[in-house]
Structures are given as structure tokens and as C-alpha cells.
């Protein structure tokens, strides 16, 4: 697919995009306009693809990065998946037993991940969601959530559910923006890492 044509005003920004933000190049209202345009181009380049067991090395690399960067967001720990636990068969098995495993790529680089469980009753569970810090707020999370929801529809379930730490306000905002609603505590609210349950009814959105 040919690369999108950029406005000539962005030429200077394009040359420096890997080293500086647009705000460092110009100032004032025009800067905000250029930033919005550049983000629109970036969002258009987000690609979500499914991984197979053969992609276990890619999955391993991003999963370890996620566990290192956001340990409270996951039920597993970095220690559990490194050292003696860092086994090829274990990584392959993780991709085998979970039916949907997704990568999001932005400008050709893997920057996010998400998975979904097999249906239980009328519900699919969204799990293992993570977006690299440097691209948060650029639509990567939205693309991953929508891909999970689209897959869930093919499973003929009524809803998609997930658990999210009460303190993770950015994630809660992401899910709310994508039509998930709060369904109460996922466990005991007195737990050190209390989680909220959120669900999206597929018949409503």
C-alpha cells in the first residue's frame, strides 16, 4: 500500500520525527494542528494481526516487556516467566491454549498486545492487554479492543468481559470509550490490588 502523502508543512517534522516532537519545531495553534494531523496519519497505520504458536518468540519478547513495565496489570509476574520458567514449550503452550492472541503494529513496529479466551457461556474474556508507553493515546489500545470484540462476535457470544485494576484510570477510560460499562467488583474490594469488572454487551454496540 503506498505511503500516505503528508502536507508539505510536515516536511520538517517528518525529518525529525524520530528525535523530537512537533512541539519542538514550531509553536502556537499551528503546532497543535500539525500534531493532530501527524497522529491521524499514525493511527491510519495501525495494523492488528493474530499470532500463531510459531510466533512464540515475538510473543515472549513483548510479554516480558509488558510484565517488566506494568507488573500490577497482570496476574503473572516477570519472575514467573524468566529464569527456569522461560521455556520454549511454555510459551508455545500459552499461544495454543488461548485461542486469540493479537499484536498491534504501528509504522511496522509491534507496540501492543491483547488476547481473548474461548467462550464460557455467553461471554469471552479480554486478557493480557498492554500498549507500549511511548504510543499510548494514539489509538493502539482502541484498535486492539475492537479486534477482540470483532472476534467475539464470530463466536456468537453475548458479551465481552474483563477485569481491570481500580487504580488503572487510563485503562478504565479506554474500555469505557469502547462501550464497556462497570459491573462492580471483580473480587473483594479490600484486596491490595482490587479490580473492577467491566463488560460490553455485543447487542448494544
C-alpha positions as CSV (number, residue, x, y, z in Angstrom):
1,X,0.0,0.0,0.0
2,X,1.5,3.4,-0.9
3,X,2.5,5.7,2.0
4,X,0.1,8.5,2.8
5,X,1.0,11.9,1.3
6,X,1.9,14.3,4.0
7,X,1.1,18.0,4.0
8,X,4.2,20.0,2.9
9,X,4.0,21.7,6.3
10,X,5.1,18.5,7.9
11,X,8.3,18.0,6.0
12,X,10.4,19.4,8.7
13,X,8.6,17.4,11.3
14,X,8.9,14.2,9.2
15,X,12.7,14.6,9.1
16,X,12.9,14.9,12.9
17,X,10.0,12.6,13.9
18,X,12.3,10.0,15.5
19,X,14.2,12.6,17.6
20,X,11.9,15.3,18.6
21,X,8.2,16.1,19.0
22,X,6.4,18.5,16.7
23,X,6.1,20.9,19.6
24,X,9.8,21.5,19.5
25,X,9.7,22.6,15.8
26,X,7.1,25.3,15.8
27,X,4.8,26.9,18.3
28,X,1.3,28.2,18.8
29,X,-2.1,27.0,17.4
30,X,-0.4,25.8,14.2
31,X,1.7,23.3,16.2
32,X,-1.5,21.7,17.7
33,X,-2.9,21.4,14.2
34,X,0.2,19.7,12.9
35,X,0.3,17.3,15.8
36,X,-3.3,16.3,15.2
37,X,-2.6,15.7,11.6
38,X,0.5,13.6,12.4
39,X,-1.4,11.5,14.9
40,X,-4.1,10.9,12.3
41,X,-1.5,9.5,9.9
42,X,-0.1,7.3,12.6
43,X,-3.5,5.9,13.6
44,X,-4.2,5.0,10.0
45,X,-1.1,2.9,10.0
46,X,-2.0,0.7,13.0
47,X,-2.2,-3.0,11.9
48,X,-3.6,-5.7,14.2
49,X,-2.6,-9.3,13.4
50,X,-3.2,-12.6,15.0
51,X,-0.3,-14.7,16.2
52,X,0.1,-18.5,15.9
53,X,2.2,-20.8,18.0
54,X,5.1,-20.3,15.6
55,X,5.3,-16.7,16.7
56,X,6.2,-17.6,20.3
57,X,9.5,-15.6,20.2
58,X,7.7,-12.4,19.3
59,X,5.1,-13.1,21.9
60,X,7.7,-13.8,24.5
61,X,9.6,-10.6,23.8
62,X,6.5,-8.3,24.2
63,X,5.1,-10.3,27.1
64,X,8.3,-9.9,29.1
65,X,8.4,-6.2,28.2
66,X,4.8,-5.8,29.5
67,X,5.5,-7.7,32.7
68,X,8.5,-5.5,33.4
69,X,6.8,-2.2,32.6
70,X,3.3,-2.8,34.1
71,X,3.6,-5.6,36.8
72,X,0.4,-4.6,38.6
73,X,-1.7,-5.0,35.5
74,X,-1.1,-8.8,35.2
75,X,-1.9,-11.8,37.2
76,X,1.5,-13.3,36.3
77,X,4.9,-11.8,37.3
78,X,8.2,-11.3,35.4
79,X,9.9,-13.7,37.8
80,X,7.5,-16.5,36.9
81,X,8.3,-16.2,33.2
82,X,12.0,-15.7,33.4
83,X,14.9,-17.9,34.6
84,X,13.7,-21.5,35.0
85,X,10.2,-20.5,33.8
86,X,11.5,-19.2,30.5
87,X,10.9,-22.3,28.4
88,X,10.0,-22.5,24.7
89,X,7.3,-25.2,25.3
90,X,5.7,-23.0,27.9
91,X,5.5,-20.0,25.6
92,X,4.2,-22.2,22.8
93,X,1.6,-23.7,25.1
94,X,0.4,-20.3,26.1
95,X,-0.4,-19.5,22.5
96,X,-2.0,-22.9,21.9
97,X,-4.5,-22.8,24.8
98,X,-5.6,-19.2,24.3
99,X,-7.5,-19.0,21.0
100,X,-6.9,-15.4,20.1
101,X,-3.6,-13.6,20.5
102,X,-3.1,-10.2,18.8
103,X,-0.2,-7.9,18.1
104,X,-0.7,-4.2,17.1
105,X,1.9,-2.7,14.9
106,X,2.4,1.0,14.3
107,X,4.7,2.0,11.5
108,X,5.9,-1.6,11.2
109,X,6.8,-2.0,14.8
110,X,5.0,-4.2,17.4
111,X,3.7,-1.8,20.1
112,X,0.8,-3.6,21.7
113,X,-0.8,-6.9,22.5
114,X,-4.1,-8.4,23.7
115,X,-5.7,-11.9,23.9
116,X,-9.2,-13.4,24.3
117,X,-10.3,-16.6,25.9
118,X,-12.5,-19.3,24.5
119,X,-16.2,-18.6,25.2
120,X,-17.5,-19.5,28.6
121,X,-21.3,-19.5,28.5
122,X,-22.2,-16.3,26.6
123,X,-19.0,-14.4,27.3
124,X,-15.5,-14.0,26.0
125,X,-12.8,-12.6,28.3
126,X,-10.3,-9.9,27.1
127,X,-6.9,-10.6,28.8
128,X,-3.2,-9.8,28.5
129,X,-3.8,-6.2,27.2
130,X,-0.8,-4.0,27.0
131,X,0.4,-1.0,24.9
132,X,3.9,0.3,24.9
133,X,4.1,3.6,26.9
134,X,5.5,5.7,24.1
135,X,2.5,5.1,21.9
136,X,-0.3,5.3,24.4
137,X,-3.0,7.7,23.4
138,X,-2.5,7.1,19.7
139,X,-5.3,4.6,19.2
140,X,-3.4,1.4,19.6
141,X,-5.5,0.2,22.6
142,X,-8.7,1.1,20.8
143,X,-7.6,-1.0,17.7
144,X,-6.8,-4.0,19.9
145,X,-10.1,-3.8,21.8
146,X,-12.1,-3.5,18.6
147,X,-10.3,-6.5,17.2
148,X,-11.1,-8.6,20.2
149,X,-14.8,-7.5,20.0
150,X,-14.9,-8.3,16.3
151,X,-13.6,-11.8,17.0
152,X,-16.0,-12.3,19.9
153,X,-18.9,-11.6,17.5
154,X,-17.8,-14.5,15.4
155,X,-18.0,-16.7,18.5
156,X,-21.7,-15.8,18.8
157,X,-21.4,-14.7,22.4
158,X,-23.5,-12.0,24.1
159,X,-20.7,-10.0,25.7
160,X,-17.0,-9.4,26.3
161,X,-15.8,-9.1,29.8
162,X,-12.6,-8.1,31.6
163,X,-11.1,-7.3,34.9
164,X,-9.1,-4.1,35.5
165,X,-7.3,-2.6,38.5
166,X,-9.3,0.1,40.1
167,X,-6.3,2.3,40.1
168,X,-5.6,2.0,36.4
169,X,-7.6,5.0,35.4
170,X,-6.2,5.2,31.8
171,X,-7.2,1.6,31.1
172,X,-10.7,2.1,32.6
173,X,-11.1,5.2,30.3
174,X,-10.0,3.2,27.3
175,X,-12.6,0.4,28.0
176,X,-15.4,2.9,28.8
177,X,-14.6,4.7,25.5
178,X,-15.2,1.4,23.7
179,X,-18.6,0.8,25.2
180,X,-17.6,-1.3,28.3
181,X,-19.5,-0.5,31.5
182,X,-18.7,-1.1,35.1
183,X,-20.2,-4.2,36.5
184,X,-19.0,-4.0,40.1
185,X,-16.1,-5.5,41.9
186,X,-14.3,-8.4,40.3
187,X,-13.2,-9.7,43.7
188,X,-13.1,-8.4,47.3
189,X,-12.7,-4.6,47.3
190,X,-10.4,-4.8,50.3
191,X,-7.8,-6.7,48.3
192,X,-4.4,-4.9,47.9
193,X,-4.9,-5.0,44.1
194,X,-8.7,-4.5,43.9
195,X,-10.2,-4.9,40.4
196,X,-13.4,-3.8,38.8
197,X,-15.4,-5.9,36.4
198,X,-16.3,-4.3,33.0
199,X,-18.5,-5.8,30.3
200,X,-19.5,-4.8,26.8
201,X,-22.9,-6.2,25.6
202,X,-22.4,-7.0,21.9
203,X,-26.1,-6.5,21.1
204,X,-25.9,-2.8,22.2
205,X,-22.8,-1.5,20.4
